[in-house]
Amino acid sequence: MAKLALINREAKRRKMVEKFKIKRAALDAVIHDNSRSEEERDNARLKLQNLPRNSSPVRLRNRCQLTGRPRGVFRKFGLGRGKLRDFVMRGEVPGVTKASW
């Protein structure tokens, strides 16, 4: 089980990313618009840099819903590899079977 502080930090980051999503997209559009003046684009870059670091979606990390494990997480199920294996072995994940040939 991951420390509760790490799980809470990740939740806080997700909340902040959602909060600044529209503002970040608007600034990004100005920066990549070649019809705008260079000065206007520079101002947009500065505003983007002044946003909180945790508002960037790149800083998000997928975690297991049950254990909080940051690595080996299957996006489709939202579970870490260990927990996913347990569920599959008990037959609780429909359509997934153990490979045998």
NUVO-321741 format. One record per residue (C-alpha): x negated, y, z negated; residue number from 1. Coordinates in steps of 0.5 Angstrom, whole numbers. Each point is the difference from the previous one (the first is absolute). Last residue first. Layout:
# NUVO-321741
+-------+-------+-------+-------+
!     u !     v !     w ! lovex !
+-------+-------+-------+-------+
!     X !     Y !     Z !   NUM !
...
+-------+-------+-------+-------+
//
This chain:
# NUVO-321741
+-------+-------+-------+-------+
!     u !     v !     w ! lovex !
+-------+-------+-------+-------+
!     2 !   -47 !    51 !   101 !
!     3 !     4 !    -7 !   100 !
!     1 !     7 !    -1 !    99 !
!     4 !     1 !    -7 !    98 !
!     7 !     3 !     2 !    97 !
!     3 !     7 !     0 !    96 !
!     7 !     1 !     3 !    95 !
!     3 !     2 !    -6 !    94 !
!    -5 !     2 !    -6 !    93 !
!     2 !    -3 !    -7 !    92 !
!    -2 !    -7 !     2 !    91 !
!    -4 !    -1 !    -6 !    90 !
!    -7 !    -1 !     4 !    89 !
!     2 !     7 !     4 !    88 !
!     2 !     4 !    -7 !    87 !
!    -7 !    -3 !    -3 !    86 !
!    -4 !     2 !     7 !    85 !
!     3 !     7 !     0 !    84 !
!    -2 !     1 !    -7 !    83 !
!    -7 !    -2 !     2 !    82 !
!     0 !     4 !     6 !    81 !
!     2 !     7 !    -3 !    80 !
!     8 !     1 !     1 !    79 !
!     3 !     6 !     4 !    78 !
!     3 !    -6 !     5 !    77 !
!    -1 !     3 !     7 !    76 !
!    -6 !     4 !    -3 !    75 !
!    -4 !    -6 !    -2 !    74 !
!    -4 !     3 !    -6 !    73 !
!    -7 !    -3 !     0 !    72 !
!    -3 !     6 !    -4 !    71 !
!     3 !     5 !    -5 !    70 !
!     3 !    -5 !    -5 !    69 !
!     6 !     3 !    -3 !    68 !
!     2 !    -6 !    -3 !    67 !
!     7 !    -1 !     2 !    66 !
!     1 !     5 !     6 !    65 !
!    -7 !    -1 !     2 !    64 !
!    -3 !     6 !     2 !    63 !
!    -1 !     4 !     7 !    62 !
!    -5 !     6 !    -1 !    61 !
!     2 !     7 !     2 !    60 !
!    -6 !     5 !     1 !    59 !
!     1 !     1 !     7 !    58 !
!     7 !     2 !    -1 !    57 !
!    -3 !     7 !    -2 !    56 !
!     4 !     3 !    -6 !    55 !
!    -5 !    -2 !    -5 !    54 !
!    -5 !     5 !     3 !    53 !
!     4 !     6 !    -2 !    52 !
!     1 !     5 !     5 !    51 !
!    -5 !     5 !     1 !    50 !
!    -4 !    -4 !     6 !    49 !
!     7 !     1 !     4 !    48 !
!     0 !     7 !    -2 !    47 !
!    -7 !     1 !     3 !    46 !
!     2 !    -4 !     6 !    45 !
!     6 !     4 !     1 !    44 !
!    -4 !     7 !     0 !    43 !
!    -5 !    -3 !     5 !    42 !
!     6 !    -2 !     5 !    41 !
!     2 !     7 !    -1 !    40 !
!    -7 !     3 !     1 !    39 !
!    -1 !    -4 !     7 !    38 !
!     7 !     2 !     3 !    37 !
!     5 !    -5 !     1 !    36 !
!     1 !    -3 !     7 !    35 !
!    -4 !    -6 !    -2 !    34 !
!     5 !    -2 !    -5 !    33 !
!    -4 !    -6 !    -4 !    32 !
!    -1 !     5 !    -7 !    31 !
!     7 !     3 !     1 !    30 !
!     3 !    -8 !     0 !    29 !
!    -5 !    -2 !    -6 !    28 !
!     3 !     6 !    -4 !    27 !
!     7 !    -2 !     1 !    26 !
!    -1 !    -7 !    -1 !    25 !
!    -4 !     2 !    -7 !    24 !
!     6 !     4 !    -2 !    23 !
!     5 !    -5 !     2 !    22 !
!    -4 !    -6 !    -4 !    21 !
!    -1 !     4 !    -6 !    20 !
!     5 !    -3 !    -5 !    19 !
!    -1 !    -7 !     3 !    18 !
!    -7 !     0 !    -1 !    17 !
!     1 !     3 !    -7 !    16 !
!     5 !    -6 !    -2 !    15 !
!    -5 !    -5 !     3 !    14 !
!    -6 !     3 !    -4 !    13 !
!     4 !    -1 !    -6 !    12 !
!     2 !    -7 !     1 !    11 !
!    -7 !    -1 !     1 !    10 !
!    -2 !     3 !    -6 !     9 !
!     5 !    -4 !    -4 !     8 !
!    -3 !    -7 !     3 !     7 !
!    -7 !     2 !    -2 !     6 !
!     2 !     3 !    -7 !     5 !
!     4 !    -7 !    -1 !     4 !
!    -6 !    -4 !     1 !     3 !
!     0 !    -5 !     5 !     2 !
!     3 !    -7 !    -2 !     1 !
+-------+-------+-------+-------+
//
